[in-house]
Amino acid sequence: MAKAVEIPVYLFTGFLEGGKTRFIRETLEDKKFNAGEHTLLVLCEEGEEEYDLSHPLMKNVHILPIESEACGNCSACTSRCRRAG
């Protein structure tokens, strides 16, 4: 039997323009939180601030934006994944 692998999942919710993007960006850029492991960041909305993928601690962060309207083609959504680097 294969050993189960634990994968931490964090969910950030809040009001529009509430500072979620800044909080997530600062958390991912913090050495105490991000030890260089691969991170998938699923975006359900894009805030005013952007993620700086050129930051050294963001090199293993992969961003996958999810459109609010169903596109009818799931493979198109995954092809929009932006990788740092």
C-alpha positions as CSV (number, residue, x, y, z in Angstrom):
1,M,0.0,0.0,0.0
2,A,1.4,3.4,-1.0
3,K,2.1,5.8,1.8
4,A,-0.2,8.8,1.9
5,V,1.4,12.2,1.2
6,E,0.1,15.2,3.1
7,I,-0.3,18.3,1.0
8,P,-1.0,21.6,2.8
9,V,-3.8,23.7,1.4
10,Y,-4.5,27.3,2.3
11,L,-7.6,29.2,1.4
12,F,-7.7,33.0,1.5
13,T,-11.0,34.7,1.4
14,G,-12.1,38.3,1.9
15,F,-13.8,41.4,0.5
16,L,-12.8,42.9,-2.8
17,E,-9.8,45.2,-2.3
18,G,-9.3,43.8,1.2
19,G,-5.6,43.1,0.8
20,K,-5.6,39.4,-0.1
21,T,-3.1,39.7,-2.9
22,R,-0.7,41.7,-0.8
23,F,-1.0,39.2,2.1
24,I,-0.5,36.2,-0.1
25,R,2.5,37.8,-2.0
26,E,4.2,38.8,1.3
27,T,3.6,35.3,2.7
28,L,5.1,33.6,-0.3
29,E,8.1,35.9,-0.2
30,D,8.7,35.1,3.5
31,K,11.6,32.6,4.0
32,K,9.8,31.4,7.2
33,F,6.8,30.2,5.0
34,N,8.4,29.4,1.7
35,A,11.4,27.0,1.8
36,G,11.6,26.8,-2.0
37,E,9.1,24.0,-2.5
38,H,6.7,24.1,-5.5
39,T,3.6,26.0,-4.8
40,L,0.4,26.2,-7.0
41,L,-1.4,29.5,-6.6
42,V,-5.0,29.2,-8.0
43,L,-6.4,32.7,-8.6
44,C,-10.2,33.1,-8.7
45,E,-9.8,36.9,-9.1
46,E,-7.0,39.2,-9.8
47,G,-6.5,42.1,-7.5
48,E,-5.0,45.6,-8.1
49,E,-1.6,44.3,-7.1
50,E,0.4,41.7,-9.1
51,Y,2.7,38.9,-8.1
52,D,6.4,39.5,-8.7
53,L,7.5,36.2,-10.2
54,S,11.1,37.4,-10.5
55,H,11.5,37.5,-6.7
56,P,14.0,34.7,-5.8
57,L,11.5,33.0,-3.4
58,M,8.8,33.0,-6.1
59,K,10.8,30.9,-8.5
60,N,8.9,27.7,-7.7
61,V,5.5,29.4,-7.6
62,H,3.1,28.4,-10.4
63,I,0.0,30.7,-11.0
64,L,-3.2,29.3,-12.5
65,P,-5.9,31.8,-13.1
66,I,-9.4,30.5,-13.0
67,E,-12.0,32.4,-15.1
68,S,-15.3,33.2,-13.4
69,E,-17.3,32.1,-16.4
70,A,-17.2,28.5,-17.6
71,C,-15.2,28.3,-20.8
72,G,-16.2,24.8,-21.7
73,N,-12.7,23.7,-22.3
74,C,-10.7,22.7,-19.2
75,S,-7.5,22.1,-21.1
76,A,-7.5,25.8,-22.1
77,C,-7.6,26.8,-18.5
78,T,-4.5,24.7,-17.6
79,S,-2.6,26.0,-20.7
80,R,-2.8,29.5,-19.1
81,C,-0.7,28.4,-16.2
82,R,2.1,31.0,-15.7
83,R,5.4,29.7,-14.3
84,A,8.0,31.8,-12.6
85,G,11.5,31.8,-14.2
